[in-house]
Amino acid sequence: MVIPTLFGLEGLVADELRYQQFEDVEAQNGRVLFSGDWKEAARANVWVRCGERVLIVVGTFKAVSFDDLFEGTKACPWEGFIGSLDQFPVKGWSLNSQLHSVPDCQKIIKKAIVERLKESYGTSWFQETGALMQVQFS
């Protein structure tokens, strides 16, 4: 799991997590990573005061081309998080990456998720009228 933070607050958020006895806490630039289950995610959302909301990491992989981005995204278990009726807009940013175009990354990630969900749900069209499941990348 990851908690985005304002720059400079990473150490403070990491200390809050350690104080609450979370495991595998690692401060990075603009975010803090930690391990836990759904109960731990809820607990972190309640008790962490200096970070933003808790985000679930669905997958991580290195992508140096748009093909890598598509295949890596498609390999993630999206059906465990996005229902057949759910909305799943994609947003994110590109820092120190060869893939500079954020709009292109958004389109490729959306297409890869749709392809994965098509296989999982056996449908070719998604109405996206249900719950909002925001997808973020960086």
NORMOZI-V671753 format. One record per backbone hydrogen bond with DSSP energy under -0.5 kcal/mol. NH is the residue of the N-H (numbers start at 0). CO is the residue of the C=O. If there is no record, write none. Layout:
NH;CO, NH;CO
//
This chain:
1;54, 2;31, 3;1, 3;52, 4;29, 8;5, 12;8, 13;9, 14;10, 15;11, 16;12, 17;13, 18;14, 19;15, 20;17, 21;16, 22;34, 25;32, 27;30, 30;27, 31;2, 32;25, 33;0, 34;22, 40;36, 41;37, 42;38, 43;39, 44;40, 45;41, 46;42, 47;43, 48;46, 51;3, 54;1, 57;55, 68;64, 69;65, 70;66, 71;67, 72;68, 73;69, 74;70, 75;72, 77;75, 79;76, 80;77, 81;77, 82;80, 85;82, 86;130, 90;134, 92;136, 94;92, 99;97, 101;99, 104;100, 105;101, 106;102, 107;103, 108;104, 109;105, 110;106, 111;107, 112;108, 113;109, 114;110, 115;111, 116;112, 117;113, 118;114, 119;115, 120;116, 121;117, 122;117, 126;124, 128;84, 129;84, 132;86, 132;130, 133;131, 134;88, 135;133, 136;90
//
